[in-house]
Amino acid sequence: MGEHAPPRSMAIPLAAFAAGAVVALLVGVFGKVHDATLAGTTTLGFRTVIGMKVVLSVAIGVLAVFQLIGALWIYGKLGRTAPSWLGTAHRTSGAIAVLLIVVVAYHCLWALGLESGTLPDGEPVSTRTVVHGLLGCAVIGALVVKVVAVRSRRAPGWFLPVAGGLLFSVLIGAVLTSAVWYLSAKGWPASGGYG
Protein backbone atom coordinates (compact mmCIF):
# COMPACT_ATOMS: atom_id res chain seq x y z
CA MET A 1 0.00 0.00 0.00
CA GLY A 2 1.13 3.54 -0.75
CA GLU A 3 1.80 6.09 1.91
CA HIS A 4 -0.98 8.47 2.81
CA ALA A 5 -0.29 12.19 2.62
CA PRO A 6 -0.02 13.79 6.06
CA PRO A 7 -3.12 15.72 7.13
CA ARG A 8 -3.07 19.44 6.34
CA SER A 9 -3.05 21.80 9.28
CA MET A 10 -3.95 25.50 9.49
CA ALA A 11 -1.94 25.64 12.72
CA ILE A 12 1.29 25.66 10.69
CA PRO A 13 0.67 28.84 8.66
CA LEU A 14 -0.92 30.57 11.66
CA ALA A 15 2.09 29.75 13.85
CA ALA A 16 4.49 30.76 11.06
CA PHE A 17 2.80 34.14 10.53
CA ALA A 18 2.77 34.74 14.28
CA ALA A 19 6.46 33.80 14.58
CA GLY A 20 7.33 35.98 11.58
CA ALA A 21 5.49 38.95 13.10
CA VAL A 22 7.28 38.49 16.43
CA VAL A 23 10.68 38.23 14.71
CA ALA A 24 9.98 41.36 12.62
CA LEU A 25 8.95 43.24 15.77
CA LEU A 26 12.03 42.09 17.69
CA VAL A 27 14.31 43.10 14.80
CA GLY A 28 12.66 46.53 14.78
CA VAL A 29 13.06 46.92 18.54
CA PHE A 30 16.72 45.94 18.29
CA GLY A 31 17.17 48.47 15.47
CA LYS A 32 15.68 51.24 17.64
CA VAL A 33 17.57 50.53 20.86
CA HIS A 34 20.95 49.52 19.41
CA ASP A 35 23.58 52.25 19.14
CA ALA A 36 24.52 52.19 15.48
CA THR A 37 28.23 51.68 14.83
CA LEU A 38 30.53 50.79 11.96
CA ALA A 39 32.59 48.58 14.30
CA GLY A 40 32.05 44.96 13.33
CA THR A 41 31.07 45.74 9.73
CA THR A 42 32.77 45.19 6.38
CA THR A 43 32.68 46.91 3.02
CA LEU A 44 33.68 43.84 0.96
CA GLY A 45 36.00 46.07 -1.06
CA PHE A 46 33.62 48.96 -1.56
CA ARG A 47 34.39 52.41 -0.22
CA THR A 48 31.51 52.41 2.25
CA VAL A 49 29.16 50.01 4.01
CA ILE A 50 26.29 51.72 2.18
CA GLY A 51 27.99 51.05 -1.18
CA MET A 52 28.40 47.38 -0.30
CA LYS A 53 24.77 47.12 0.82
CA VAL A 54 23.58 48.71 -2.44
CA VAL A 55 25.47 46.20 -4.58
CA LEU A 56 24.33 43.22 -2.50
CA SER A 57 20.75 44.53 -2.53
CA VAL A 58 20.79 44.72 -6.33
CA ALA A 59 21.98 41.09 -6.38
CA ILE A 60 19.19 40.17 -3.94
CA GLY A 61 16.62 41.89 -6.16
CA VAL A 62 17.85 39.98 -9.22
CA LEU A 63 17.78 36.70 -7.28
CA ALA A 64 14.25 37.48 -6.03
CA VAL A 65 13.02 37.97 -9.61
CA PHE A 66 14.74 34.70 -10.61
CA GLN A 67 13.04 33.00 -7.66
CA LEU A 68 9.63 34.27 -8.78
CA ILE A 69 10.12 33.22 -12.40
CA GLY A 70 11.57 29.87 -11.32
CA ALA A 71 8.67 29.15 -8.99
CA LEU A 72 6.12 30.04 -11.66
CA TRP A 73 7.93 27.81 -14.15
CA ILE A 74 8.27 24.90 -11.71
CA TYR A 75 4.55 25.07 -10.90
CA GLY A 76 3.63 25.12 -14.61
CA LYS A 77 2.38 28.70 -14.71
CA LEU A 78 4.53 29.80 -17.68
CA GLY A 79 3.01 27.42 -20.23
CA ARG A 80 6.23 25.47 -20.79
CA THR A 81 7.69 22.46 -19.02
CA ALA A 82 10.44 23.41 -16.59
CA PRO A 83 13.89 22.00 -17.39
CA SER A 84 15.25 19.36 -15.03
CA TRP A 85 17.99 21.67 -13.67
CA LEU A 86 15.56 24.41 -12.60
CA GLY A 87 14.68 22.90 -9.21
CA THR A 88 18.35 22.77 -8.20
CA ALA A 89 18.98 26.27 -9.54
CA HIS A 90 15.91 27.54 -7.67
CA ARG A 91 17.05 26.04 -4.35
CA THR A 92 20.65 27.21 -4.82
CA SER A 93 19.72 30.76 -5.77
CA GLY A 94 17.29 30.86 -2.85
CA ALA A 95 20.03 29.83 -0.43
CA ILE A 96 22.37 32.48 -1.86
CA ALA A 97 19.62 35.10 -1.57
CA VAL A 98 19.02 34.18 2.10
CA LEU A 99 22.74 34.48 2.83
CA LEU A 100 22.91 37.90 1.16
CA ILE A 101 19.74 39.05 2.97
CA VAL A 102 21.32 38.12 6.31
CA VAL A 103 24.52 40.03 5.45
CA VAL A 104 22.62 43.14 4.35
CA ALA A 105 20.18 43.00 7.29
CA TYR A 106 23.05 42.68 9.77
CA HIS A 107 24.81 45.70 8.29
CA CYS A 108 21.57 47.73 8.14
CA LEU A 109 20.74 47.04 11.76
CA TRP A 110 24.26 47.19 13.15
CA ALA A 111 25.58 50.23 11.25
CA LEU A 112 22.37 52.26 10.85
CA GLY A 113 19.65 50.92 13.13
CA LEU A 114 15.98 51.63 12.57
CA GLU A 115 15.82 55.37 12.04
CA SER A 116 12.75 57.53 12.62
CA GLY A 117 12.00 61.02 13.91
CA THR A 118 15.15 63.10 13.73
CA LEU A 119 18.82 62.24 13.41
CA PRO A 120 21.32 63.28 16.13
CA ASP A 121 22.20 66.37 14.06
CA GLY A 122 18.54 67.47 14.11
CA GLU A 123 17.80 66.54 10.49
CA PRO A 124 14.45 64.80 10.06
CA VAL A 125 14.56 61.20 8.89
CA SER A 126 12.98 60.92 5.44
CA THR A 127 9.78 59.00 4.85
CA ARG A 128 11.70 56.77 2.42
CA THR A 129 14.15 55.84 5.16
CA VAL A 130 11.38 55.02 7.64
CA VAL A 131 9.49 52.94 5.06
CA HIS A 132 12.70 51.15 4.08
CA GLY A 133 13.48 50.33 7.71
CA LEU A 134 10.01 48.93 8.32
CA LEU A 135 10.15 46.90 5.10
CA GLY A 136 13.57 45.58 6.13
CA CYS A 137 12.14 44.32 9.42
CA ALA A 138 9.23 42.79 7.52
CA VAL A 139 11.69 40.99 5.20
CA ILE A 140 13.23 39.15 8.14
CA GLY A 141 9.78 38.20 9.45
CA ALA A 142 8.65 37.09 5.99
CA LEU A 143 11.83 35.05 5.64
CA VAL A 144 10.86 33.13 8.79
CA VAL A 145 7.41 32.45 7.30
CA LYS A 146 8.92 31.29 3.99
CA VAL A 147 11.38 28.92 5.66
CA VAL A 148 8.52 27.32 7.60
CA ALA A 149 6.46 27.06 4.40
CA VAL A 150 9.30 25.39 2.50
CA ARG A 151 10.01 22.92 5.31
CA SER A 152 6.40 22.03 6.20
CA ARG A 153 4.80 18.96 4.68
CA ARG A 154 1.54 19.39 6.58
CA ALA A 155 0.62 22.98 5.67
CA PRO A 156 -2.23 23.72 3.26
CA GLY A 157 -1.25 23.97 -0.41
CA TRP A 158 -1.79 27.74 -0.53
CA PHE A 159 0.77 28.43 2.22
CA LEU A 160 4.00 28.16 0.21
CA PRO A 161 2.91 30.46 -2.66
CA VAL A 162 1.48 33.00 -0.20
CA ALA A 163 4.66 32.91 1.91
CA GLY A 164 6.80 33.27 -1.22
CA GLY A 165 4.65 36.12 -2.52
CA LEU A 166 4.83 37.93 0.81
CA LEU A 167 8.62 37.62 0.96
CA PHE A 168 8.98 38.71 -2.67
CA SER A 169 6.74 41.76 -2.14
CA VAL A 170 8.41 43.11 0.99
CA LEU A 171 11.87 42.29 -0.39
CA ILE A 172 11.28 44.18 -3.64
CA GLY A 173 9.85 47.09 -1.60
CA ALA A 174 13.00 47.14 0.53
CA VAL A 175 15.25 47.02 -2.55
CA LEU A 176 13.28 49.79 -4.28
CA THR A 177 13.50 52.07 -1.23
CA SER A 178 17.24 51.48 -0.81
CA ALA A 179 19.36 50.27 -3.71
CA VAL A 180 17.17 51.52 -6.55
CA TRP A 181 16.76 54.91 -4.83
CA TYR A 182 20.53 55.11 -4.21
CA LEU A 183 21.39 54.19 -7.82
CA SER A 184 18.99 56.79 -9.22
CA ALA A 185 20.26 59.49 -6.82
CA LYS A 186 24.00 58.73 -6.72
CA GLY A 187 24.89 56.13 -9.33
CA TRP A 188 26.80 52.89 -8.90
CA PRO A 189 28.90 52.77 -5.71
CA ALA A 190 32.67 52.99 -6.14
CA SER A 191 34.95 50.18 -5.07
CA GLY A 192 38.52 50.25 -3.86
CA GLY A 193 40.38 52.81 -1.81
CA TYR A 194 39.80 56.51 -1.57
CA GLY A 195 41.44 58.76 -4.08
N, C-alpha and C positions, 0 to 999 in steps of 0.2 A: 504494500500500500504506500501511496505517496504521502509526503508530509503535508500537514495542514498549515495554511498560513496563520501566523499568530494573530490573535484578535486585535482590532484597531482600537486605540484608546485616545480620547480627547484630553486625558490628563497630561499626555506628553506635550502637545503644543501649548496647552495652558501653562504648564510648569516652565517650559522653555521661554515663553513670552514674559512670564513673571521674573525668571532669572535674568533674562536679557535686560529688562527694565531696571532691576536692582543693580546690575553691573554698570549700566549706563549712568545711573544716578551716582553710584560710588566713584566712578571715573570723574564725573563732573565735580563732585565734592572734593576729591583729591586735587583736581585742577584749580579749584578756588582757594584751598587752604595751603597748598604747597608754594613755597617761595621759589619762583622760577630762577633757574641758574643754567649757565652753559657748562658748568662742571659736570663731567660724566656724559658729555655728548660727543659726537663725531661729525665731521663734515664729509667724510668719504671722498676727500680730494676736492671738494668744492670750496669756494671762498668762505661761505657762511653755512650755518645750520639751515637757514631758510632756503638757500639755494639747493642744498642736498634734498630737503623735504619736497621742494617743487619737482625736481627730477624724479624722485621716487614716486611722488603722487601721480605724475603723468604716466609712469609705468603701471601703477595700480589701476588707473583709469582705462588704459589699453587692455590690461588683463581682465578687468571687469567686463568690458565689451566682449572680449573673446569668450569669457565664461557664459555670458548671456547667449551669444550666438551658438556656442557649443551645446549648451543645455537645450536650446530650441531644436537644434539639429539632432541631438541624441534622442529626444522625445518625439521626433518625426514631425515637427511643426514647420519645417522648411521645404517640405515637398520632395525631398531627396533622401535616399538612404545614407545614413552617417557612415563614414569610413571606419574600418576596424580600429585604427589608431586614435580616433577622436576621444574615446573614453579615458585612455591613459593621458593624452594631452590635456584633457579637461581637468583631471585630478591633479596633474603636475602643476599646471598653471594656477590652479586654485591654491595649492600649497604655497607656491611662490608668492601669490598675492597676499595670503595670510601673513607670511613672514614679513613682507614689505609693509603691510598695514601695521603690524606690531612695532616695527622700527620707526615708522613715521609717527604713530600715536605716542610712543615713548618720548620722542624728541619734542612733539607738540606739548605734551603735558609737562615734561621735565624742564624744558627751556623757556616755554611761554606761559604755561598754565591756561586756565579758562578765564579769559579776560571779559570784563563787563564794566559798565559805569565809566570811570575815568582812570587813566594811567597815572603812575606816580608823578609825572611831570604836569598833570592837570589836563592833558589832552583827552577829550572824550573817545571812548572805544567805538569804532564804527559798527554800524548794524551788520555789515558783512562779516566782521570779525566775530561778533556775538553769534550770528547764525552759523558760521563755520565751526565755532567751538561746540555749539550744541549738536550739530550734525556729526562732528567727530566723536562725541560721547555716544551718540546713537549708533554710529558704525560699530563700536566695540560691543554694545548691547546686541545689535543685529547679528554680529559675528557669532556670539554665543548661541543665539537662536538657530542660525544656519548650521553650526556644528552639531547641535542636537538633532536637527532635522536630517542631516546626512547620516548620522550614526543610528538613528532610530529605525527599527523594523516594525514597530507596532503603532506608529503614528498614522493618522488618516492620510490618504493619497494627496490631498491638497496642501499638506503642511510643507513639504519640501519646496514646491514652486512658490508658495507665498513667502517662505523664509528667504529664498533666493532673491525674489523680487524686492523684498524689504531691504535686504543688504545692498543689492544693486542700486536701489533708489537713494538711500542715504549716503552711500559711498560716492555716487556720481555727484550728489549735491555738495558733499564735502570737497571733492576735487574741483568742482566748478567755482566754489567760493574761496579756493586757495590757489592751486596751481594755475588754473585757467585765468583767474583774475591777475595773478602775478605776471604771467606770460604776456597778457594783453597790456599791463601797465608798465612792465619793466623789461620784457624780453627774456631770452633764455639766460639762466644763471651762469656766471663764469666759473671755470674750474681753475685749479692751480693756485699758486701764490699771488700775493698782492704785487702790483707793479707791472 
